[in-house]
């Protein structure tokens, strides 16, 4: 899926329809191989594709899963011009990120049900000290207009840009060679 996201949207697009913390699974750190960046962090995987579908402007479905995780187009999909596509996945990813940085209770997502609740989450994220770039990245994912959200490729590019700024010289953090270098450099 990662390779598909990084290439283009010209092929089939899977709309997951139910991205939420319960459907994101973490692999073992280093399980993606030794040649990836940040090997000490666990890779994330989507699960539960039970209500996902191959999306197109002509093959639309209604929302699925708990309503508090709905993108606007899932909640009001029957309005002319709104359809679920990769921008729906982007909304749900943004909402998961916002929820992760703004709450301590992963079993109560009712705060996400409306704009006011999401604003409270942004305020909590700001007071917790999360940087403006992360909050802006989440904000662009949560644009009410689906066509204003980044494509998956644009989102990957934005993340890579931010990582380049904030994690300079850390690309191999936690790798075996990094640990050996640190060990050999200690007094």
C-alpha positions as CSV (number, residue, x, y, z in Angstrom):
1,X,0.0,0.0,0.0
2,X,2.9,2.4,0.8
3,X,4.2,2.0,-2.8
4,X,0.7,2.7,-4.2
5,X,0.4,5.8,-2.1
6,X,3.8,7.1,-3.1
7,X,3.1,6.8,-6.9
8,X,-0.2,8.2,-8.0
9,X,-4.0,8.2,-7.8
10,X,-4.4,7.1,-11.4
11,X,-5.0,3.5,-10.4
12,X,-7.7,2.1,-8.1
13,X,-8.1,3.9,-4.9
14,X,-9.1,2.1,-1.7
15,X,-11.3,4.1,0.6
16,X,-10.8,2.5,4.0
17,X,-14.0,4.0,5.4
18,X,-13.1,3.3,9.0
19,X,-9.7,4.7,9.9
20,X,-9.5,5.1,13.7
21,X,-7.0,4.2,16.4
22,X,-8.6,0.7,16.9
23,X,-7.8,-0.1,13.2
24,X,-4.2,1.0,13.2
25,X,-1.7,-1.7,14.3
26,X,2.0,-1.3,15.1
27,X,4.6,-3.7,14.0
28,X,7.8,-4.6,15.7
29,X,10.5,-1.9,15.5
30,X,12.9,-2.8,12.8
31,X,10.4,-5.2,11.1
32,X,10.6,-3.2,7.8
33,X,14.3,-4.0,7.3
34,X,17.6,-2.4,8.0
35,X,17.5,0.1,5.0
36,X,14.6,2.2,6.2
37,X,14.8,5.4,8.1
38,X,13.9,5.5,11.8
39,X,14.2,1.7,12.3
40,X,13.7,2.1,16.0
41,X,10.1,3.2,15.5
42,X,7.4,0.6,15.0
43,X,5.7,0.7,11.5
44,X,2.0,1.4,11.4
45,X,-0.4,-0.7,9.4
46,X,-4.1,-0.3,8.7
47,X,-6.4,-3.2,9.6
48,X,-10.1,-4.0,9.4
49,X,-10.9,-3.4,5.7
50,X,-14.4,-4.9,6.2
51,X,-16.2,-1.8,5.0
52,X,-13.6,-0.5,2.6
53,X,-14.3,-0.2,-1.1
54,X,-12.6,0.6,-4.4
55,X,-13.6,4.2,-4.9
56,X,-14.5,6.3,-7.9
57,X,-16.7,9.2,-8.5
58,X,-19.3,6.8,-9.8
59,X,-19.1,4.0,-7.2
60,X,-19.9,5.8,-4.0
61,X,-20.9,4.4,-0.7
62,X,-22.2,5.7,2.5
63,X,-20.2,6.3,5.7
64,X,-19.2,3.4,7.8
65,X,-17.9,2.9,11.3
66,X,-18.6,5.3,14.2
67,X,-19.9,8.7,13.1
68,X,-17.3,10.7,15.1
69,X,-14.7,9.4,12.7
70,X,-16.6,10.4,9.6
71,X,-15.2,12.8,7.1
72,X,-17.7,15.5,6.1
73,X,-18.3,13.7,2.8
74,X,-19.2,10.5,4.7
75,X,-21.8,12.2,6.8
76,X,-23.4,14.0,3.9
77,X,-22.4,11.9,0.9
78,X,-25.7,12.3,-0.8
79,X,-25.1,16.0,-1.5
80,X,-24.3,16.6,-5.1
81,X,-20.6,16.7,-5.8
82,X,-19.4,14.9,-2.6
83,X,-17.9,11.5,-2.9
84,X,-15.6,9.4,-0.8
85,X,-12.1,8.9,-2.2
86,X,-8.5,9.1,-1.0
87,X,-9.4,12.5,0.6
88,X,-11.7,10.6,3.0
89,X,-8.7,8.6,4.1
90,X,-6.7,11.8,4.6
91,X,-9.4,13.3,6.8
92,X,-9.5,10.2,9.0
93,X,-5.7,10.1,9.3
94,X,-5.7,13.8,10.3
95,X,-8.4,13.1,12.9
96,X,-6.4,10.2,14.3
97,X,-3.3,12.4,14.6
98,X,-5.3,15.1,16.3
99,X,-6.9,12.7,18.7
100,X,-3.5,11.1,19.5
101,X,-1.8,14.4,20.4
102,X,-4.8,15.9,22.3
103,X,-6.3,13.3,24.5
104,X,-5.3,10.8,27.1
105,X,-8.4,8.7,26.8
106,X,-8.4,6.5,23.6
107,X,-11.7,4.9,24.6
108,X,-13.7,8.1,24.3
109,X,-13.8,9.7,20.9
110,X,-17.0,11.7,21.4
111,X,-15.0,14.9,21.5
112,X,-14.5,14.5,17.8
113,X,-18.1,14.6,16.8
114,X,-18.2,18.3,15.9
115,X,-16.0,21.2,15.0
116,X,-16.1,22.7,18.5
117,X,-14.8,19.4,20.0
118,X,-12.0,19.3,17.3
119,X,-11.1,22.9,18.2
120,X,-10.7,21.9,21.8
121,X,-8.4,19.1,20.7
122,X,-6.3,21.7,18.7
123,X,-6.1,23.9,21.8
124,X,-5.0,21.0,23.9
125,X,-2.3,20.1,21.3
126,X,-1.1,23.7,21.3
127,X,-0.9,23.9,25.1
128,X,0.9,20.5,25.2
129,X,3.7,22.1,23.2
130,X,3.3,20.3,19.8
131,X,4.9,22.4,17.1
132,X,3.0,24.6,14.7
133,X,4.1,22.5,11.7
134,X,2.5,19.4,13.1
135,X,-0.7,21.2,14.0
136,X,-0.8,22.8,10.5
137,X,-0.3,19.4,8.9
138,X,-3.2,18.0,10.8
139,X,-5.3,21.1,10.0
140,X,-4.8,20.7,6.3
141,X,-5.9,17.1,6.5
142,X,-9.1,18.2,8.3
143,X,-10.1,20.8,5.7
144,X,-13.9,20.7,5.3
145,X,-13.6,20.8,1.6
146,X,-12.4,17.3,0.4
147,X,-10.7,18.8,-2.7
148,X,-8.6,21.1,-0.6
149,X,-7.0,18.3,1.4
150,X,-3.7,17.0,0.3
151,X,-3.5,13.9,-1.9
152,X,-1.8,10.9,-0.3
153,X,1.3,11.8,-2.4
154,X,1.2,15.4,-1.2
155,X,0.8,14.3,2.4
156,X,3.9,12.0,2.1
157,X,5.8,14.9,0.6
158,X,4.7,17.3,3.4
159,X,5.7,14.8,6.1
160,X,9.1,14.2,4.4
161,X,9.6,18.0,4.3
162,X,8.9,18.3,8.0
163,X,11.0,15.3,8.9
164,X,13.9,16.9,6.9
165,X,13.6,20.1,9.0
166,X,13.0,18.6,12.4
167,X,15.0,15.3,12.3
168,X,18.1,16.4,10.5
169,X,20.9,13.9,11.0
170,X,18.5,11.5,12.7
171,X,17.5,9.4,9.7
172,X,19.3,6.4,10.9
173,X,18.5,7.0,14.6
174,X,18.3,3.7,16.4
175,X,19.9,1.6,13.7
176,X,22.6,-0.9,14.6
177,X,25.3,1.4,13.1
178,X,24.0,4.3,15.1
179,X,24.1,2.4,18.4
180,X,27.7,1.2,17.6
181,X,28.8,4.7,16.8
182,X,27.3,6.0,20.0
183,X,28.9,3.2,22.0
184,X,32.3,3.7,20.5
185,X,32.1,7.5,21.0
186,X,31.4,7.2,24.7
187,X,34.3,7.8,27.2
